Amino acid sequence: MKMISAIIKPFKLDEVREALADIGATGVTVTEVRGFGRQKGHTELYRGAEYVVDFLPKLRVDVVLPAVMVEAAIDSIIKAAYTGKIGDGKIFVTPVEQVVRIRTGESGIDAL
């Protein structure tokens, strides 16, 4: 099993969720996060004063899948989250050793 964590622009959430559902991902966790990468934030004008926004609002989408579904999920997320502009995000893939469903006690793939 693998966990895919994708950092995406907030307005792309519905497209990414639908893309993951289309490949058979049964559960997704979404977290509001703030951060910056190469773009290093931006400046904004508020009431005539210019100020720097260092941390930009993003969403983190986490999904745990069987290893055989990882490449399809990555491709789907890339297609759904792509805008072609700086700040489209990143995808991280990490191994998951064990998953346990609290309600039933199921573990492994059955818990997904």
N, C-alpha and C positions, 0 to 999 in steps of 0.2 A: 504494500500500500504506500501511497505517496500523498503528501499534502501540497497543494498548489496554493500559493499566496500571490495574488495579483494586486498591485497598486494601480488604480485607474482614476481617471477623471470622473467626478461625481455624476455628470450628465450621461455617462455611458453605462450606468448600472443596469438599466432595464435590458439593454442589448446584450450585455455580458451574461446576465441571468438567463435570458431566453436561449442564448447560444449554449450554455452549460446544460440547460434542460433538454435541448435538442439532442445532445450526445448521451443523455441518460444519467446525468449527475442528480442524485436524489436530495442532497442537502447542501446548503450554502450558508456561510456566516459572513455578514457584512459589518465592518467597523469603520466609523469615521476616524480618519487619521489626518495629521498635518505633517508636512515635511518639504524637503527640497532636494534637488539633484543638481545636475549641471546648470539648470536655469537660474539657480541661486535666488529665487524669489523675484519680486518685481516692485515697482514704485506705483503708488496710487495718489490721487489728488482728493483731499477731503476738506471741504470748507476753505479752499484756497491754500491749504498747507500740503506739501508733498511729504509722504512718509513711505518707508520701505516695509513691504510685507515679506518677511524672511521665510515663513512656513506657509506653504500653500495647502488649501484643503484638498484632500484626496479621499478615496475609499479603498479599504483593504478587503478583498474578497477571498475567503478561504474555503477550499473544498478538498475533501479527502476522497481519493478514488483508488480502485485497483490499479496496479502498475501498468496494465495493458491499455488503460484508457488515458494515460497521461499525455501522450503526444496529440491525441485528438482534442483533448481539453485545451492544451496550449495553443494549438492552431485556432480553435474556436474563440478563445479569449483574444488572441492577436487580431483576428478579423473583426471582432465586435468592438474592441476598445480603440482601434486605430483611427486617428484623425490626421496623421501626417505632420502634426505640429509638435513642438518641443513640450515635454511634460506628459506624453501619452502614458508613461508608467513603466513598470517592470513586473516580471513574473519570476517567482522563486519556487523551486521544487525541493522538498525535503522528504526524507524517508520517515515513515510512521511505523513504529514497532508494534503497537497494539492499540486497538479501539474496543471499548466496552460500552454497550448500551446500558445505561443505569436502570431503566425501567424493567428490562427483561433479563439482564445479565448476559445477553449474547455478546460474543467477542469476535474479533477478526472481521472478515468480509461480511459476515452475517449482521454485524452491528451497523454497517453503513446503510 
